[in-house]
Amino acid sequence: MERSLRGFTGAGYDKGRPLLVQAAWFVVLSLVFVKWWFPARWRPAVLRAFGARIGQRVLIRHRVRVHWPWKLVVGDDVWIGEDAWLLNLETITIGSDSCVSQGALLCTGSHRRLSPTFEFDNGPITLEPGAWVAAKAVVLRGVTVGRGSVVGAASVAHADVRPGAVIMTGVT
């Protein structure tokens, strides 16, 4: 199949806010939110100001990137480590007592590989309470990571992870 990216339309994808709000978020994200000197205790408040629903006692380290705050729901007592990237073209829900470790990627976006114009194939991500997405792990669109389960370091969750399960990449 030949691909023609020129014909890409992005049909069905709603960014959720007007262009001015999107631009304001990217300014705040780039100039303040990700910086080491910006207090971690203020990050949840900034996300809330842009429409995120953030619980209590949430720790968000520096260099964390959130694509669209208004498509983010975070429970209580959640930790999000340095360099984590929440690429939430669709909603990401992180349950209470969950941890997203350093360098992890939660990516709600994809493309239809058989579409000649490579149209979007996005889907939400849910981390149920007590889930742990370890360092450099990836959770792909449409995946639910079950209660108390672990996506091990550098692993990829491309399908739902049952509650209490541990998925790992490599030799044990």
Secondary structure per residue as TSV (DSSP state, phi and psi in degrees):
chain	resnum	aa	ss	phi	psi
A	1	M	-	360.0	133.7
A	2	E	-	-87.8	139.7
A	3	R	-	-101.7	137.9
A	4	S	-	-125.5	89.1
A	5	L	G	-66.2	-21.3
A	6	R	G	-58.8	-29.7
A	7	G	G	-85.7	0.0
A	8	F	-	-56.1	131.7
A	9	T	-	-112.7	-24.6
A	10	G	-	71.3	19.4
A	11	A	T	-54.2	135.2
A	12	G	T	88.7	-5.7
A	13	Y	-	-97.7	121.6
A	14	D	-	-112.5	116.8
A	15	K	-	-68.7	-20.8
A	16	G	S	91.8	-11.5
A	17	R	S	-148.0	157.6
A	18	P	-	-65.1	160.4
A	19	L	H	-54.5	-38.9
A	20	L	H	-62.7	-40.5
A	21	V	H	-68.0	-42.3
A	22	Q	H	-57.9	-46.6
A	23	A	H	-63.6	-43.4
A	24	A	H	-59.4	-43.0
A	25	W	H	-60.9	-46.1
A	26	F	H	-63.7	-32.9
A	27	V	H	-65.7	-49.7
A	28	V	H	-62.7	-44.7
A	29	L	I	-57.1	-50.3
A	30	S	I	-74.0	-37.1
A	31	L	I	-94.7	-19.0
A	32	V	I	-133.2	-59.9
A	33	F	I	-54.9	-43.1
A	34	V	T	-83.6	-8.2
A	35	K	-	-74.8	146.0
A	36	W	T	-63.7	-30.1
A	37	W	T	-82.7	-12.1
A	38	F	S	-79.6	121.9
A	39	P	-	-58.8	132.0
A	40	A	G	-57.5	-33.9
A	41	R	G	-68.0	-16.4
A	42	W	G	-91.9	-17.5
A	43	R	H	-60.6	-45.1
A	44	P	H	-58.7	-39.3
A	45	A	H	-64.2	-40.0
A	46	V	H	-64.7	-44.0
A	47	L	H	-61.4	-42.0
A	48	R	H	-60.9	-39.2
A	49	A	H	-61.1	-25.9
A	50	F	T	-100.2	11.9
A	51	G	T	104.5	-1.0
A	52	A	-	-70.9	150.7
A	53	R	E	-105.1	107.0
A	54	I	E	-120.1	130.7
A	55	G	-	-75.5	-163.3
A	56	Q	S	-92.8	152.2
A	57	R	S	56.4	43.2
A	58	V	-	-93.5	128.8
A	59	L	E	-108.3	119.5
A	60	I	E	-122.2	113.7
A	61	R	-	-76.0	173.2
A	62	H	T	-72.2	162.0
A	63	R	T	65.2	16.0
A	64	V	-	-80.1	130.5
A	65	R	E	-110.5	131.3
A	66	V	E	-121.1	120.5
A	67	H	S	-67.4	-57.1
A	68	W	-	-128.8	104.7
A	69	P	G	-57.0	-34.4
A	70	W	G	-69.0	-6.1
A	71	K	G	-113.6	33.9
A	72	L	E	-129.6	130.5
A	73	V	E	-128.1	123.0
A	74	V	E	-129.3	130.4
A	75	G	-	-77.6	-165.0
A	76	D	S	-82.5	152.3
A	77	D	S	57.3	45.0
A	78	V	-	-102.6	141.6
A	79	W	E	-114.7	133.9
A	80	I	E	-126.9	116.6
A	81	G	-	-83.5	166.3
A	82	E	T	-50.4	141.2
A	83	D	T	68.2	8.3
A	84	A	-	-67.4	146.1
A	85	W	E	-126.3	116.2
A	86	L	E	-101.7	90.7
A	87	L	E	-88.2	80.9
A	88	N	-	-103.6	78.9
A	89	L	S	-68.1	-27.0
A	90	E	S	-121.1	176.1
A	91	T	-	-66.2	134.6
A	92	I	E	-109.8	126.3
A	93	T	E	-115.8	123.1
A	94	I	E	-115.7	113.3
A	95	G	-	-70.8	161.7
A	96	S	T	-55.4	149.4
A	97	D	T	62.2	26.4
A	98	S	-	-100.0	159.3
A	99	C	E	-132.6	128.6
A	100	V	E	-112.5	108.3
A	101	S	-	-81.2	179.3
A	102	Q	T	-55.1	130.1
A	103	G	T	73.5	6.9
A	104	A	-	-71.2	152.0
A	105	L	E	-125.0	122.2
A	106	L	E	-109.2	109.8
A	107	C	E	-118.8	107.9
A	108	T	-	-85.6	-3.5
A	109	G	-	-104.1	149.1
A	110	S	-	-160.3	-173.2
A	111	H	B	-134.6	153.8
A	112	R	-	-77.9	108.3
A	113	R	T	-64.8	-24.7
A	114	L	T	-92.7	-0.9
A	115	S	-	-78.4	125.7
A	116	P	T	-62.1	-23.0
A	117	T	T	-106.6	11.0
A	118	F	-	59.6	43.5
A	119	E	-	-64.6	160.1
A	120	F	B	-62.5	149.9
A	121	D	-	-140.2	68.5
A	122	N	-	-90.0	161.0
A	123	G	-	-163.7	151.2
A	124	P	-	-69.2	162.2
A	125	I	E	-123.2	137.9
A	126	T	E	-127.4	126.7
A	127	L	E	-104.9	114.7
A	128	E	-	-73.9	162.8
A	129	P	T	-51.5	137.7
A	130	G	T	80.5	4.7
A	131	A	-	-72.4	153.0
A	132	W	E	-133.1	119.4
A	133	V	E	-103.9	106.3
A	134	A	-	-76.0	178.0
A	135	A	T	-54.3	132.8
A	136	K	T	62.2	13.7
A	137	A	-	-79.7	159.9
A	138	V	E	-128.6	133.7
A	139	V	E	-117.9	124.1
A	140	L	E	-94.9	168.3
A	141	R	T	-56.7	141.1
A	142	G	T	82.3	3.5
A	143	V	-	-94.6	139.2
A	144	T	E	-109.7	125.5
A	145	V	E	-98.8	114.3
A	146	G	-	-65.2	163.9
A	147	R	T	-53.1	125.8
A	148	G	T	70.6	11.0
A	149	S	-	-90.3	167.7
A	150	V	E	-130.3	129.1
A	151	V	E	-101.5	104.4
A	152	G	-	-64.2	165.3
A	153	A	T	-50.9	131.2
A	154	A	T	62.8	15.3
A	155	S	-	-89.5	163.4
A	156	V	E	-123.9	122.6
A	157	A	E	-97.5	103.4
A	158	H	-	-104.2	-4.8
A	159	A	S	-142.3	165.8
A	160	D	-	-54.1	144.0
A	161	V	B	-109.7	120.6
A	162	R	-	-67.6	154.3
A	163	P	T	-54.1	135.2
A	164	G	T	78.3	-2.9
A	165	A	-	-78.5	158.2
A	166	V	E	-126.6	121.8
A	167	I	E	-111.4	136.4
A	168	M	-	-136.4	148.9
A	169	T	-	-104.0	140.8
A	170	G	S	106.3	-176.8
A	171	V	-	-89.7	137.1
A	172	T	-	-106.7	360.0
